[in-house]
């Protein structure tokens, strides 16, 4: 069960390193109450999705936890580029 529902969003310009995304995903998983053992794979997916975004525009990343599920959406100019939902045990 998620300790409390939350939404966290950020805009990233100029790309993001895998290391930064790994740290970010690990902290979001921790906050959501989920295990951190999947952070590496999820950070890799997030990194690949962000790399598909436009180079000259910010890429928006949102994390939301609600009702035992963590949802991550990558978008640019209000167009979803990638999204995933994971159950939080």
N, C-alpha and C positions, 0 to 999 in steps of 0.2 A: 504494500500500500504506500502510495506517495505521501510523504510527511505533510505536504501542503501543495496545492496546485500553484503553478507559477508560469509566467511567460518571460523569456529573456530574448532580446533581439539586438542585433548589431549590424552595422554597415561596414564592409571591409573594402578598402581601396588599395590597389596595388598588389593584390594577392596576399596569401597567408602561408606561412611555413607549416609543414606537417607537425613539427614540434609544438608550435603555438596551438594548432587545432587539437592535438592530443591532450594538452593541458586543459584547454577549454572543455572538451568533451568529458574528460575525467571529472572535472569540477561540476559540470552540469549533471552527470550521472550520480555523483555523490549527493548533490542537492536534491535530486529526484528520489533518492533512497534506493537506487539500483546498484547492482554490483559493477565494479569498475573493470572487470576482466574483459569486457568487450570494447573498451575505449579505443584500443589501437585500430581494430578493424573499422569501427565507426568513424574514426578520424581519417582513415584512408579513403573511405567512401565520401566523406564530406570534402576532403581536399580535392578529389577528382571532380566532384560536382562543381566546386567553386572555380576550378580551372576551366570549366566549360563556359563560364560566364564571360561577358564582354571585358576586354582589357581596359577600355576607356571609361567604364562606368562602375560605380560601387556595386558590390554583390551583397544582398541582404541575407542574413541568416537568422532564423528564429527557432527557438527551442520552447516548447510548451509541454507542461506536464499536467495531465488532468485524468482523473478516474483510473489511475493505475497504468497510464500509457504516456510515453514520451514521444513527442512528434518533433521532427526537425524538417524545416523547409528552407531551401536555398532558392532565392529569386533575384531577378534583376529587372528593373523597370516594371514591377508588378507582374512579371511573368515567371511562373514557377519553373525552375530548371531541374529540381530534384526534390524529392521528399521521402521520408521514411518514418515509420511508426514502430516503436518497440514496446512490448509489455514490460512493466516494471514489477518484478516479483515482490 
